[in-house]
Amino acid sequence: MSSAFEVRGGNRLKGEIIPQGAKNEALQIISAVMLTPEKVTVHNIPDIVDVNLLIELLGDAGVKIHRISRDVCEFQADNIDLDYLQSPEFKKKSGRLRGSVMIAGPLLSRFGRAFIPKPGGDKIGRRRLDTHIIGFEKLGARFVYDSDDNYFRLEAEGGLKGTYMLLDEPSVTGTANIVMAAVLAEGTTTIYNAACEPYLQQLCKMLNSMGANISGVGSNLLTIEGVPNLKGCEHTMLPDMIEIGSFIGLAAMTQSEITIKNAGVDSLGIIPEKFRQLGIQLEIRGNDIYIPSQESYEIQTFLDGSILTISDHPWPGFTPDLLSIVLVVATQAKGSVMVHQKMFESRLFFVDKLIDMGAQIVLCDPHRAVVIGLGRQHSLRGITMSSPDIRAGVSLLIAALSAEGKSTIQNIDQIDRGYQYIDERLRNLGADIKRV
């Protein structure tokens, strides 16, 4: 039986919290160590299930792993066991982890073959792998689907060749995978409509420090001049902006005074502004974010007085991962907001749990929900609920911490996949939360 969180809400929290390293960056950075036989040292690794599984998978494939501490690790991929990557054990293990698709680019680039399981992970609608596979094919890889094994096999016998490509969607993992495949390809690769999230900028900076030649970093047009090989490097990951957004929302909902330390403020883009639109006060102090205790917060309207809409968009727009947090935080604001989840269907279905807790939300369709803020006139009520995906799980946790009475959140393995020691860190701020 999987564990659950038991939460008694209503406490005001206080103190400092340090965000973990970025989960989405970690999966790319750790896959990139396969591109060189030299040693790569990575700092600020989040100690979470998805990342630890990927590290374990690389170890099984022959990468030498030396974990200096929980957040610092040395990798050396000088003796990869390519036969293991075709074994049933690898297929089974990699099928459990969505991030395992990220090692395909480096393997294809360096060894001319790679294997991709059909993806597992979240229940937030379809997540296609087409962008990855089409990108590899354009670089000259041959692609075979093995329906018996539910498996994709990629081969590039004569090596990969640079080319121009226009991606059909600015997929972050797709762009990252194609970039890792292109750095060692022969000639020049140009990727238009590339994702330009901070995670991807970090990957490109890391690859350039290893001797790659990537220009256009931070824009949606990347140019990659292939090089014959890459060397080792040291890389420090950004703090997790989704966690930072979650903590801002948590502070507002629970009327808490919280300082988020080392928040990587320069990489947060539009995130602080979106929380300000919900009426949340926050001060940027150097690299920290200070959220004062607020009795109430009022959702802004657009200048013409119409209802605020907050929607997701590829970077530098607002990340879809924080929309569920915005939705929860809006339940106790004054005013109304329309939350429009464009990029994934069925990610809003967790609102039924919030409605059970007493929130006023109209779910219009799988993509849109209108939240009518209660303005703290009624507290949410504690209930028993289950977490459908990582981000909804933390949104429900925030709701529970602000609710009256006891809540039980089941299926918290989903939360553990993305947030390290979350219960312990919240207890340090004064939250009444225990793992049962």
KADA-V948567 format. One record per pair of residues at least 12 apart in sequence whose C-alpha atoms are under 7 Angstrom apart, sorted by the first residue. I is the first residue (numbers start at 1). GAP is how many residues later the second one is. D is the distance in whole Angstrom. If there is no record, write none. Layout:
i=<I	I>
gap=<GAP	GAP>
d=<D	D>
This chain:
i=<2	3	3	3	3	3	4	4	4	4	4	4	4	5	5	5	5	5	5	5	6	6	6	6	6	6	6	7	7	7	7	7	7	7	7	8	8	8	8	8	8	9	9	9	9	9	9	9	9	10	10	10	10	10	11	11	12	12	12	13	13	13	13	13	14	14	14	14	14	15	15	15	15	16	16	16	16	17	17	17	18	18	18	19	19	19	19	19	20	20	20	21	21	21	21	21	21	21	22	22	22	22	22	22	23	23	23	24	25	26	26	27	27	28	28	28	29	31	31	32	32	33	33	34	34	34	35	35	35	36	36	36	36	37	37	37	38	38	38	38	38	39	39	39	39	39	40	40	40	40	40	40	41	41	41	41	41	41	42	42	42	42	42	42	43	43	43	43	43	43	44	44	44	44	45	45	45	46	46	47	47	47	48	48	48	48	48	49	49	50	50	54	61	61	61	61	62	62	62	63	63	63	63	63	64	64	85	91	94	95	95	95	95	96	96	97	97	98	98	98	101	102	104	105	105	105	105	106	106	108	108	109	109	109	109	109	110	112	112	112	112	113	113	113	114	114	114	115	115	115	116	116	116	117	117	117	118	118	122	123	123	124	124	124	124	125	125	125	131	131	132	132	132	135	136	138	139	139	139	139	140	140	140	141	141	141	141	142	142	142	143	159	160	160	161	161	161	162	162	162	162	162	162	163	163	163	164	164	164	165	165	165	166	166	166	167	167	167	169	170	170	170	171	172	172	175	175	176	182	182	183	183	183	183	183	184	184	184	184	185	186	187	187	188	188	188	189	189	189	190	190	190	191	191	191	192	192	192	193	193	194	194	194	195	196	196	196	196	197	197	198	201	201	204	206	209	210	210	210	210	211	211	212	212	213	213	238	239	239	241	242	242	244	245	246	248	249	249	250	251	252	252	253	253	253	254	254	255	255	255	256	256	257	257	257	258	258	258	259	259	259	259	260	260	260	261	261	261	262	262	263	263	263	264	265	269	270	270	271	277	277	278	278	278	278	278	279	279	279	279	280	296	296	297	297	298	298	298	299	299	299	299	307	307	308	308	309	309	309	310	310	310	311	311	311	311	312	312	312	320	320	321	324	324	324	325	327	327	328	328	330	330	331	331	331	331	331	331	332	332	332	332	333	333	333	334	334	334	335	335	336	336	336	337	337	337	338	338	338	338	339	339	339	340	340	340	341	341	342	345	345	346	348	348	350	353	357	357	357	357	358	358	359	360	360	379	379	380	380	381	381	381	382	382	382	382	382	382	383	383	383	384	384	384	385	385	385	386	386	386	387	387	387	387	387	389	390	390	390	390	393	393	394>
gap=<409	407	408	409	432	433	404	405	406	407	408	431	432	403	404	405	428	429	430	431	401	402	403	427	428	429	430	393	394	399	400	401	425	426	427	393	397	398	399	424	425	391	392	393	394	395	396	397	423	244	391	392	393	394	243	420	242	243	244	243	244	416	417	418	242	243	244	415	416	242	243	244	414	242	243	244	245	242	243	244	242	243	244	220	221	224	225	244	26	219	220	23	24	25	216	217	218	219	24	215	216	217	218	219	23	217	395	175	174	19	25	24	72	74	148	175	174	71	72	74	148	42	44	43	72	73	71	75	195	41	194	195	196	39	40	41	38	39	40	193	194	35	36	37	193	194	34	35	36	192	193	194	32	33	34	192	193	194	30	31	32	192	193	194	28	29	30	192	193	194	27	28	192	193	26	27	192	25	374	23	24	373	368	369	370	371	372	367	368	47	367	46	19	20	23	24	17	18	19	12	13	14	16	17	12	13	30	26	23	22	23	24	25	24	25	23	24	21	22	23	15	75	12	72	73	75	76	74	75	48	73	51	72	73	75	76	74	43	44	45	47	41	42	43	39	40	41	37	38	39	35	36	37	33	34	35	32	33	267	265	266	220	221	222	223	219	220	221	36	43	42	45	46	43	42	25	21	22	23	24	16	20	21	13	14	15	19	12	13	14	12	26	25	26	24	25	26	20	23	24	25	26	27	25	26	27	25	26	27	25	26	27	25	26	27	25	26	27	24	23	24	25	24	23	28	19	20	24	42	44	29	41	42	43	44	42	43	44	45	41	40	38	39	36	37	38	34	35	36	32	33	34	30	31	32	28	29	30	27	28	26	27	28	25	22	23	24	119	118	119	69	16	17	13	29	24	20	21	22	23	19	20	15	18	12	13	26	24	25	27	79	80	19	77	79	43	76	80	148	40	28	42	76	79	149	147	148	38	39	40	36	37	34	35	36	32	33	34	29	30	31	32	28	29	30	26	27	28	25	26	24	25	26	23	22	47	47	48	47	22	23	19	20	21	22	52	18	19	20	21	17	37	79	36	37	35	36	37	34	35	36	37	29	30	29	30	28	29	30	28	29	30	28	29	30	31	29	30	31	21	23	70	67	68	71	70	12	44	67	71	41	43	28	29	40	41	42	43	41	42	43	44	40	41	42	39	40	41	37	38	35	36	37	33	34	35	30	31	32	33	29	30	31	27	28	29	26	27	25	21	22	20	18	19	42	32	23	24	25	26	22	23	21	12	13	24	25	23	24	22	23	24	18	21	22	23	24	25	23	24	25	23	24	25	23	24	25	23	24	25	22	23	24	25	27	25	24	25	27	28	21	22	21>
d=<6	7	7	6	7	6	7	5	4	6	6	6	5	6	5	7	7	6	5	6	6	5	7	6	5	6	7	6	6	6	5	6	6	4	7	7	6	4	6	5	7	6	4	5	5	5	6	7	7	7	6	5	6	6	7	6	6	6	5	5	7	5	5	6	6	5	5	5	7	7	5	6	5	6	5	6	7	6	5	6	6	5	7	6	6	6	6	7	5	6	6	5	5	5	6	6	4	5	7	7	6	5	4	7	6	7	7	7	5	7	7	6	6	6	7	7	6	6	5	6	7	7	7	6	6	7	5	6	7	6	5	6	7	6	5	4	6	7	7	6	5	7	6	5	5	7	6	5	6	5	5	6	6	4	6	6	5	6	6	5	6	6	5	6	6	5	7	6	4	6	5	6	6	5	4	6	7	6	7	6	7	6	6	6	6	6	5	6	5	7	5	7	6	5	6	7	6	5	5	7	6	4	7	6	5	6	7	6	6	5	6	6	6	6	7	6	6	5	5	5	6	6	7	5	6	5	4	5	6	7	6	7	5	7	6	7	7	6	5	6	6	5	4	6	6	5	7	6	5	6	6	5	6	7	5	6	6	6	6	7	6	7	7	6	5	6	5	6	7	5	5	7	7	6	7	7	5	5	6	6	6	5	6	6	5	4	7	6	5	6	7	7	5	6	5	5	6	7	6	6	5	5	4	6	5	6	6	5	6	6	5	6	6	5	6	6	6	7	7	6	5	5	6	5	7	6	6	6	7	6	6	6	7	5	6	5	5	6	6	5	5	6	5	6	5	6	6	5	6	6	5	6	6	5	7	6	5	7	5	6	5	6	7	6	5	6	6	6	5	7	6	6	6	7	6	7	5	5	6	6	5	6	6	7	5	7	7	6	6	6	7	6	7	7	6	7	7	6	6	7	7	7	6	7	6	7	5	5	5	6	7	5	6	5	4	6	5	7	7	6	4	6	6	5	6	7	5	7	5	5	6	5	7	6	6	6	7	6	7	6	5	7	6	4	6	7	5	5	5	7	6	7	7	5	6	6	5	6	6	6	5	7	7	6	5	6	6	5	6	6	5	6	6	5	6	7	6	6	7	7	7	6	7	6	6	5	7	7	6	7	6	6	6	7	6	6	5	6	5	5	5	5	5	6	5	5	6	4	6	5	6	5	6	6	5	7	7	6	4	6	6	5	6	6	5	7	5	6	6	6	6	5	6	7	7	7	5	5	6	6	5	6	6	5	7	6	6	5	6	5	5	6	6	6	6	5	5	4	7	5	6	5	5	6	6	5	6	5	4	6	7	6	6	6	7	6	5	5	7	6	7	6	7>
